[in-house]
Amino acid sequence: MDMKSMKNYLYWLYCQFELITCSYLMEPWEKLLFYTFNITMLVMVLYTAYIFVPVHISTAFQFFLHLFGNQHENTVSIVK
């Protein structure tokens, strides 16, 4: 794919985005607020996923390991 067709494709995607969100009807200052809000929300969702999802996956993994009978190394059963 050459640069001109890539540029046309990206422009086509942008036009599709404007049609889907109806942002082509907005004034420039409204578009600025709309895009700023959307980008801010996207960044916050990605940051939250980056911070919290690994912790939840680790906790769920430890829970299921404990549930299926794997014991932690620090638990020692004393048999006399």
VEXKOLRO-31401 format. One line per 5 residues: number of its first residue (from 1); for each residue x, y, z of N, C-alpha, C. Coordinates in nm, 2 decimals. Example, Ala and Ser with C-alpha at 12.3 -4.5 7.8 and 13.67 -1.06 7.14 Angstrom:
BEGIN
1	1.32 -0.57 0.78 1.23 -0.45 0.78 1.32 -0.33 0.78  1.28 -0.22 0.71 1.37 -0.11 0.71 1.29 0.00 0.79
***
This chain:
BEGIN
1	0.08 -0.12 0.00 0.00 0.00 0.00 0.09 0.12 0.00  0.07 0.21 -0.10 0.15 0.33 -0.10 0.10 0.44 -0.01  0.17 0.55 0.00 0.13 0.65 0.10 0.01 0.73 0.06  -0.01 0.74 -0.07 -0.13 0.82 -0.12 -0.26 0.74 -0.08  -0.26 0.61 -0.11 -0.38 0.53 -0.08 -0.40 0.51 0.07
6	-0.29 0.51 0.15 -0.30 0.51 0.29 -0.36 0.64 0.34  -0.32 0.75 0.29 -0.37 0.88 0.33 -0.52 0.88 0.29  -0.56 0.83 0.18 -0.70 0.83 0.14 -0.78 0.74 0.23  -0.72 0.63 0.26 -0.79 0.53 0.35 -0.81 0.59 0.49  -0.71 0.66 0.55 -0.73 0.73 0.68 -0.83 0.84 0.67
11	-0.83 0.91 0.56 -0.93 1.02 0.54 -1.07 0.95 0.54  -1.08 0.84 0.47 -1.21 0.77 0.46 -1.26 0.73 0.60  -1.16 0.67 0.68 -1.20 0.63 0.81 -1.24 0.75 0.90  -1.18 0.86 0.88 -1.21 0.98 0.95 -1.36 1.03 0.91  -1.39 1.02 0.78 -1.52 1.06 0.74 -1.62 0.96 0.79
16	-1.59 0.84 0.80 -1.69 0.74 0.86 -1.71 0.77 1.00  -1.60 0.80 1.07 -1.62 0.84 1.22 -1.71 0.96 1.23  -1.69 1.06 1.15 -1.77 1.18 1.16 -1.92 1.15 1.13  -1.94 1.06 1.03 -2.08 1.02 1.00 -2.14 0.94 1.11  -2.07 0.85 1.17 -2.12 0.77 1.28 -2.16 0.85 1.40
21	-2.07 0.94 1.44 -2.09 1.02 1.56 -2.16 1.15 1.53  -2.20 1.17 1.41 -2.27 1.30 1.37 -2.19 1.42 1.41  -2.06 1.41 1.42 -1.98 1.53 1.45 -1.96 1.62 1.34  -1.99 1.58 1.21 -1.98 1.67 1.10 -2.08 1.78 1.11  -2.18 1.77 1.19 -2.28 1.87 1.21 -2.24 1.98 1.32
26	-2.14 1.95 1.39 -2.09 2.04 1.50 -2.01 2.15 1.45  -2.01 2.26 1.52 -1.92 2.37 1.50 -1.78 2.33 1.55  -1.68 2.41 1.50 -1.54 2.37 1.54 -1.52 2.36 1.69  -1.57 2.46 1.76 -1.55 2.46 1.91 -1.62 2.34 1.97  -1.74 2.30 1.92 -1.81 2.18 1.97 -1.73 2.05 1.94
31	-1.67 2.05 1.82 -1.59 1.93 1.78 -1.47 1.92 1.88  -1.41 2.03 1.91 -1.29 2.03 2.00 -1.33 1.98 2.14  -1.44 2.02 2.19 -1.49 1.97 2.32 -1.53 1.83 2.31  -1.59 1.79 2.20 -1.64 1.65 2.19 -1.52 1.56 2.18  -1.42 1.59 2.09 -1.30 1.51 2.07 -1.21 1.50 2.20
36	-1.20 1.62 2.27 -1.13 1.62 2.39 -1.19 1.53 2.50  -1.32 1.54 2.51 -1.39 1.45 2.61 -1.37 1.30 2.57  -1.39 1.27 2.45 -1.37 1.13 2.40 -1.23 1.08 2.42  -1.13 1.16 2.39 -0.99 1.12 2.40 -0.96 1.10 2.55  -1.01 1.19 2.63 -0.98 1.19 2.78 -1.04 1.06 2.84
41	-1.17 1.03 2.80 -1.23 0.91 2.85 -1.16 0.78 2.80  -1.11 0.78 2.68 -1.04 0.66 2.63 -0.91 0.64 2.70  -0.83 0.75 2.73 -0.71 0.75 2.80 -0.73 0.70 2.94  -0.84 0.74 3.01 -0.87 0.70 3.14 -0.91 0.55 3.15  -0.98 0.50 3.05 -1.02 0.36 3.05 -0.89 0.28 3.02
46	-0.81 0.32 2.93 -0.68 0.24 2.91 -0.59 0.24 3.03  -0.58 0.36 3.10 -0.50 0.36 3.22 -0.55 0.27 3.33  -0.68 0.28 3.35 -0.75 0.19 3.45 -0.73 0.05 3.42  -0.74 0.01 3.29 -0.72 -0.13 3.25 -0.57 -0.17 3.28  -0.48 -0.08 3.25 -0.34 -0.11 3.26 -0.30 -0.13 3.41
51	-0.37 -0.05 3.50 -0.34 -0.06 3.64 -0.41 -0.17 3.71  -0.54 -0.19 3.69 -0.62 -0.28 3.77 -0.64 -0.42 3.71  -0.64 -0.43 3.58 -0.67 -0.57 3.53 -0.56 -0.67 3.57  -0.43 -0.64 3.56 -0.33 -0.74 3.61 -0.35 -0.78 3.75  -0.39 -0.68 3.84 -0.41 -0.71 3.98 -0.53 -0.81 4.00
56	-0.64 -0.79 3.92 -0.75 -0.87 3.93 -0.72 -1.01 3.87  -0.65 -1.02 3.77 -0.61 -1.15 3.71 -0.53 -1.23 3.81  -0.43 -1.16 3.87 -0.34 -1.23 3.97 -0.42 -1.28 4.08  -0.52 -1.20 4.13 -0.60 -1.24 4.25 -0.69 -1.35 4.21  -0.75 -1.35 4.09 -0.83 -1.46 4.05 -0.75 -1.59 4.03
61	-0.63 -1.57 3.98 -0.54 -1.69 3.96 -0.51 -1.75 4.09  -0.47 -1.67 4.19 -0.44 -1.72 4.32 -0.56 -1.79 4.39  -0.68 -1.73 4.37 -0.80 -1.79 4.42 -0.83 -1.93 4.36  -0.82 -1.94 4.23 -0.84 -2.07 4.17 -0.74 -2.17 4.20  -0.61 -2.13 4.22 -0.51 -2.22 4.26 -0.54 -2.27 4.40
66	-0.58 -2.19 4.49 -0.62 -2.23 4.63 -0.75 -2.31 4.62  -0.84 -2.28 4.53 -0.96 -2.35 4.52 -0.94 -2.50 4.48  -0.85 -2.52 4.39 -0.82 -2.65 4.33 -0.72 -2.73 4.41  -0.68 -2.68 4.52 -0.59 -2.76 4.61 -0.45 -2.73 4.61  -0.40 -2.64 4.53 -0.26 -2.60 4.54 -0.24 -2.51 4.67
71	-0.14 -2.55 4.75 -0.12 -2.47 4.87 0.00 -2.39 4.85  0.00 -2.28 4.92 0.12 -2.19 4.91 0.24 -2.25 4.97  0.36 -2.21 4.93 0.48 -2.26 4.98 0.50 -2.23 5.13  0.44 -2.12 5.18 0.47 -2.08 5.32 0.38 -2.16 5.42  0.28 -2.24 5.37 0.20 -2.31 5.46 0.26 -2.45 5.48
76	0.29 -2.48 5.60 0.36 -2.61 5.63 0.27 -2.69 5.72  0.24 -2.81 5.69 0.16 -2.89 5.78 0.26 -2.97 5.87  0.23 -2.96 5.99 0.32 -3.03 6.09 0.25 -3.16 6.13  0.32 -3.27 6.10 0.27 -3.40 6.13 0.37 -3.46 6.23  0.32 -3.51 6.35 0.40 -3.57 6.45 0.38 -3.72 6.46
***
